[in-house]
Amino acid sequence: MGKSPDWLYTDNATCGSPAWIGKGLTCVCFKRKGNCQRFCISLTPLQEERLKRLQRRMKVYFDGSRLDHQEALRALWSASFPGQELQSLISDQWKEMGWQGRDPSTDFRGAGFISLENLLFFAKTFSTSFQRLLKGQGGKEAVWEYPFAVAGVNITFMIMQMLDLDATKPRTFVRAVFLQMLSENEWAFDLLYCVAFVVMDKQWQEKNATYMEFNDVLKSTRVQLERELLMDDVLRIEDMPSYNLLC
């Protein structure tokens, strides 16, 4: 995982040194607008169960020979292009969605099957936003310069890095905050993914970015997500200001 932004450990974020984390303390103190909240390192049974379930999802590689993975791909196509028949799981049609080649399975290597699940969740849960981004209707011009589907895989990978979910104990307050949200909603990761996608697209449009600037936009998207997750009164993904971009 990359180094966390400097603001994550300043006075407006913590009461004390981040070195406390992982050294035997039961809880760490987290400051929001002058009030200290405590996040426990020891997980509740529900948090532990849901975290393990999410970790299992993260470790599943995309396997083109599995029927359930094939069906998920077909479902993604149907949700993305309703009424347009998919000729084959390996087809030039996939390029319309922003995959790099005829076989989208080759693009899942970075983030695994969960990145396909995230795209499908976005398409089904926030179909209007999904279609707007897919068709590039959010900016001044009806043109998008980043490959939509590949961008989605990169967003999944970015969130996994940001939340540091494989760590034995929380090493960032963002992770601790997210685990609280996960105990409230099992689909918190998928919802955060949808928020991240619309934030990334909004920043892309505002910066009038080019394809070569994609990584910079992704980094600034991460910074905004971290900032919103640590905001006062943000107790659920739905409380994040950028959640209102979804429709």
Beta strands, then each sheet from edge to edge (+ up, - down):
strand 1: 27-32
strand 2: 35-40
sheet 1: 1+ 2-
end
